[in-house]
Amino acid sequence: KYKKYESRGFNVKLNNKYKARVMSAFEFKQMVGDILRYIGYELQTETVNKEQVYDYEGFISNKKYIFEVKYYSSNVGIRSKLIDACKKILSVKKNDNTETVIIIGNIVEPDVRDEILKIWGINILDISNILYLVQEDEELDNKVRSLMEYAVQDIVLTEPGIPVEIQPKIKAVASMAKQYSSELTLLKSGKKYFSEYEKLCTEILKYLFSDYLSLWNKQLKSNDDLYRFDLCCKVKYGEVEEFFDSIRNFFNTEYIIFEFKNYDSPITQKEIYTTEKYLYAKALRGAAIILSRKGIDNNGMKAIKGSLREDGKLIISLSDLDLLYMLDLKSKGESAADYLTEKLDTLLLELEK
């Protein structure tokens, strides 16, 4: 979206947070397409006519639907935004029997839905409907949760007012936890496979912590281009979970830095000192997690404790064994975040003066 300005010769330097949200909106739109296909809609090619403002055309049971996809970072002013979208759609919509649906990645109050349906004749599907539709598909459900910038665990799942024909899967698929565990075990260490390791670890983190983290900003540079984080995530608003609650309240953290080290040997104090430079209290970055194949050596652990003791910067090291253990917890319906709490407790209890 922002690239169109750059291609026209404008020197537009947008901040990384805005770029991340543009990308999240794009990913949400693509994901909605996947969900519509999953629930039985035969989608046409995405609309490219500039006079059309909706995103998808779909057919189910020989009836045509048009879908407009909306994604906002905040739930503030949702009613007025939806009304504006309705006016725009109806200004170009043909006068036929096509049903119109707006799918939005936010919370919409029931009275707002009813008002829009009564006045504008447009059905609204919000996050409660989306979660309802994907509840039986672990992969889609995880994608939805990872894209949301707010906690969704307490949202009451609501059946949508559109026809649904979910097709049974042809063959049984292993759970995501088992799949990720197998991929991690088989992936080779070393510089040659770094990008594969980074991609796999990011997918695993989304699977484990999609309820607690958002943004998922990859390869984020500092303003002076001196440092590059592998991954930066934001702790979701409204989330109540011991580990993430603790680091937010006691380590001045809204953002967590993740680093990936696909080394053949344990990481050392060198990697700790490098990561330590990324942490900056005034930028609300007080914590980092380093993922590596073999964990950390003794001098590296001493560096972690020194950084915590002297500067209050929290760095946690996770190995393949840690990831495999958390994946096993997730597969059993337990919280992987509880394991991070144990790691934090151990680090604090063993910290010397």
C-alpha positions in Angstrom: 0.0 0.0 0.0 2.8 2.5 1.0 5.0 1.3 -1.9 2.7 3.0 -4.5 3.8 6.4 -3.2 7.5 5.5 -3.4 7.0 4.2 -7.0 5.6 7.7 -8.0 8.8 9.4 -6.9 7.8 10.5 -3.4 10.4 10.0 -0.8 8.1 8.5 1.8 9.8 7.1 4.9 7.1 5.4 6.9 7.9 4.1 10.4 8.3 0.4 10.9 5.2 0.1 13.1 3.0 1.5 10.3 4.5 -0.8 7.8 3.9 -3.7 10.1 0.2 -2.8 10.4 -0.1 -2.4 6.6 1.3 -5.9 6.3 -1.0 -7.2 9.0 -4.0 -5.8 7.1 -2.8 -7.5 3.9 -2.2 -10.8 5.7 -5.7 -10.6 7.3 -7.3 -10.1 3.9 -5.4 -13.1 2.5 -6.4 -15.1 5.6 -10.1 -14.2 5.1 -9.9 -15.6 1.6 -8.6 -18.8 3.0 -11.4 -18.9 5.6 -14.1 -18.3 2.9 -12.7 -21.2 0.8 -12.6 -23.4 4.0 -16.2 -22.8 4.8 -17.3 -23.7 1.2 -17.3 -20.5 -0.9 -16.1 -20.7 -4.5 -14.2 -17.4 -4.8 -13.6 -15.5 -8.0 -10.3 -13.7 -8.7 -10.0 -10.7 -6.3 -11.6 -7.6 -7.8 -9.3 -5.3 -9.7 -11.9 -2.9 -11.1 -11.2 0.5 -9.5 -14.9 1.2 -9.4 -15.4 -1.8 -7.1 -14.6 -1.4 -3.5 -15.1 -4.9 -2.2 -12.4 -7.5 -1.9 -13.9 -10.9 -2.9 -16.8 -12.3 -4.9 -17.9 -15.8 -3.9 -20.6 -18.3 -4.6 -22.2 -20.9 -2.4 -25.4 -23.0 -3.2 -25.7 -21.0 -6.4 -26.0 -17.7 -4.6 -23.6 -14.8 -5.1 -21.9 -12.9 -2.2 -19.5 -10.0 -2.2 -17.1 -9.5 0.7 -15.4 -6.4 1.9 -12.5 -7.0 4.4 -11.6 -4.4 7.1 -8.8 -4.5 9.6 -8.3 -1.7 12.2 -5.7 -1.6 14.9 -8.2 -0.2 17.4 -11.9 -0.8 18.2 -12.5 2.9 18.7 -15.0 4.4 16.2 -15.9 1.1 14.6 -19.6 2.1 14.1 -18.7 5.2 12.0 -16.1 3.4 10.0 -18.5 0.6 9.2 -21.2 3.1 8.1 -18.7 4.8 5.8 -17.8 1.4 4.3 -21.5 0.6 3.8 -22.1 3.9 1.9 -19.1 3.4 -0.3 -20.1 -0.2 -1.2 -23.7 0.6 -1.9 -22.7 3.6 -4.1 -21.1 1.2 -6.6 -23.0 -2.0 -6.0 -25.3 -3.2 -8.8 -29.0 -3.5 -8.0 -29.2 -7.3 -8.0 -29.8 -10.1 -5.5 -26.1 -10.3 -4.4 -25.7 -10.5 -0.7 -23.1 -8.1 0.8 -20.9 -8.9 3.8 -18.3 -6.9 5.6 -15.7 -9.1 7.5 -13.9 -7.1 10.1 -11.0 -8.1 12.4 -12.4 -6.2 15.3 -15.2 -6.4 18.0 -18.6 -5.1 16.8 -21.3 -4.7 19.3 -24.6 -6.5 18.6 -26.7 -3.3 18.4 -24.3 -1.9 15.7 -24.6 -5.1 13.7 -28.4 -5.0 13.9 -28.5 -1.3 13.0 -26.3 -1.8 9.9 -28.3 -4.9 8.8 -31.6 -3.1 9.2 -30.6 0.2 7.5 -28.0 -0.9 5.0 -28.9 -4.5 4.4 -25.3 -5.6 5.0 -24.2 -8.4 7.2 -21.3 -7.9 9.6 -18.9 -10.6 10.6 -16.5 -9.7 13.4 -13.8 -11.5 15.3 -16.3 -13.5 17.3 -17.8 -14.9 14.0 -14.3 -15.5 12.5 -13.1 -17.5 15.6 -16.4 -19.5 15.4 -15.7 -20.5 11.8 -12.1 -21.6 12.4 -12.5 -23.3 15.8 -12.1 -26.8 14.3 -9.1 -25.9 12.2 -6.0 -25.5 14.3 -3.9 -23.8 11.7 -6.5 -21.2 10.7 -7.4 -20.6 14.3 -3.7 -19.9 15.2 -3.3 -17.5 12.2 -6.3 -15.5 13.3 -5.1 -15.2 16.9 -1.6 -14.3 15.9 -2.8 -11.4 13.7 -5.0 -9.8 16.4 -3.5 -7.0 18.4 -5.7 -7.6 21.4 -6.5 -10.6 23.6 -9.3 -12.8 22.2 -9.4 -15.7 24.7 -12.5 -14.3 26.5 -14.5 -13.5 23.3 -17.7 -15.5 23.0 -17.8 -17.4 19.7 -20.8 -16.4 17.7 -22.4 -18.2 14.7 -22.3 -16.0 11.7 -25.4 -15.1 9.6 -24.1 -16.5 6.4 -24.4 -20.0 4.9 -21.5 -22.4 5.8 -20.6 -25.7 4.1 -17.3 -26.8 5.7 -15.9 -29.7 3.8 -14.3 -32.6 5.8 -10.6 -33.0 5.3 -9.6 -35.8 3.0 -7.0 -37.2 5.2 -6.0 -36.8 8.9 -3.2 -34.3 9.4 -0.8 -34.5 12.4 -1.3 -31.8 15.0 0.8 -28.7 14.4 2.8 -29.4 17.6 3.9 -32.7 16.2 4.6 -31.3 12.8 6.7 -28.5 14.2 8.6 -30.8 16.5 9.5 -33.1 13.6 10.6 -30.2 11.4 12.8 -28.7 14.2 14.4 -32.1 14.9 15.2 -32.7 11.2 16.4 -29.2 10.4 20.2 -29.0 10.2 22.2 -26.4 12.1 24.7 -24.1 10.5 24.8 -20.8 8.5 23.5 -22.5 5.4 20.1 -23.2 7.0 19.8 -19.9 9.0 16.8 -18.6 7.0 14.9 -21.9 7.3 15.6 -21.9 11.1 14.4 -18.3 11.5 11.2 -19.0 9.5 10.4 -22.2 11.4 11.1 -20.6 14.8 8.8 -17.7 14.0 6.0 -20.1 13.0 6.6 -22.0 16.3 6.4 -18.8 18.3 3.2 -17.8 16.6 1.8 -21.3 17.4 2.8 -21.1 21.1 2.1 -17.4 21.9 -0.4 -16.1 19.4 -2.8 -15.4 22.3 -0.3 -13.1 24.0 1.8 -11.5 21.2 1.1 -9.4 18.1 2.9 -7.3 15.5 5.4 -10.0 14.5 7.7 -7.5 12.9 10.6 -9.3 11.1 14.1 -7.9 10.4 13.5 -4.6 12.1 16.3 -2.0 11.8 17.3 0.7 14.3 17.0 4.3 13.0 20.8 4.5 12.4 20.9 1.0 10.8 23.5 -0.1 13.3 21.3 -3.0 14.7 18.9 -5.4 13.1 16.5 -7.4 15.3 15.4 -10.8 13.9 11.9 -10.4 15.2 10.0 -7.9 17.4 6.6 -8.6 19.0 4.2 -6.6 21.0 2.5 -7.8 24.2 -1.3 -7.7 23.5 -3.5 -5.3 25.3 -6.0 -6.9 27.7 -3.9 -9.9 28.2 -3.6 -11.4 31.7 -0.9 -14.1 31.8 1.8 -14.4 34.5 4.9 -14.3 32.4 3.9 -11.5 30.0 2.2 -9.6 32.8 5.4 -9.8 34.8 7.7 -8.5 32.1 5.3 -5.7 31.3 5.0 -4.5 34.9 8.5 -5.2 36.2 10.8 -4.9 33.2 9.1 -1.9 31.5 8.4 -4.0 28.4 5.7 -3.6 25.7 7.9 -5.2 23.0 9.9 -8.4 23.1 13.0 -8.9 20.9 13.6 -12.4 19.5 16.9 -13.5 18.1 17.6 -16.8 16.2 21.0 -18.5 16.3 21.3 -21.6 14.2 24.7 -22.5 15.5 26.4 -25.9 15.8 27.5 -25.1 19.3 26.0 -23.2 22.3 25.8 -19.4 22.2 28.3 -17.4 24.2 28.6 -14.1 26.0 29.2 -12.5 22.7 25.7 -13.1 21.5 24.3 -11.9 24.9 26.2 -8.6 24.7 25.0 -8.0 21.1 21.4 -8.6 22.1 21.8 -6.5 25.2 22.4 -3.5 22.9 18.9 -3.9 21.4 17.2 -3.4 24.8 16.2 0.1 25.7 13.9 1.0 28.5 12.6 4.3 27.0 11.6 2.4 23.9 9.7 -0.1 26.2 12.0 -2.9 25.0 13.3 -4.4 28.3 13.3 -8.1 27.4 14.7 -10.4 24.7 14.5 -14.1 24.0 17.3 -15.9 22.1 16.5 -19.2 20.4 19.4 -21.4 19.6 20.0 -25.1 18.8 22.3 -26.0 21.7 21.4 -23.5 24.3 23.9 -21.3 26.1 27.3 -21.9 27.7 28.4 -21.0 31.3 30.0 -17.6 30.3 26.9 -16.7 28.3 24.7 -17.4 31.4 26.9 -15.2 33.5 26.5 -12.4 30.9 22.7 -12.8 31.1 22.8 -12.5 34.9 25.1 -9.5 34.8 22.9 -7.7 32.3 19.9 -8.3 34.6 21.7 -7.4 37.8 23.4 -4.3 36.5 21.0 -2.8 34.0 17.7 -4.6 34.6 17.6 -6.0 31.1 16.0 -9.4 30.8 17.4 -12.0 28.4 16.1 -15.6 28.2 17.8 -18.4 26.3 15.8 -21.2 24.8 17.2 -24.3 23.1 15.7 -26.8 20.8 14.9 -28.9 23.9 13.0 -26.0 25.4 11.0 -25.5 22.2 10.2 -29.2 22.0 9.0 -29.2 25.6 6.8 -26.2 25.1 5.3 -27.7 21.9 4.5 -30.8 24.0 2.8 -28.7 26.6 0.7 -27.0 23.9 -0.3 -30.3 22.4 -1.6 -31.4 25.8 -3.7 -28.2 26.2 -1.3 -26.7 28.7 0.3 -23.2 28.6 3.7 -22.9 27.0 4.0 -19.5 28.7 4.0 -21.2 32.1 7.4 -22.7 31.1 8.7 -19.2 30.5 7.5 -18.2 33.9 9.6 -21.1 35.4 12.6 -20.0 33.4 12.2 -16.4 34.8 11.7 -17.7 38.3 14.9 -19.7 38.1 16.8 -16.8 36.7 15.7 -14.4 39.4 16.1 -16.9 42.3 19.7 -17.7 41.3 20.7 -14.1 40.7 23.6 -13.0 42.9 24.2 -9.6 44.3 
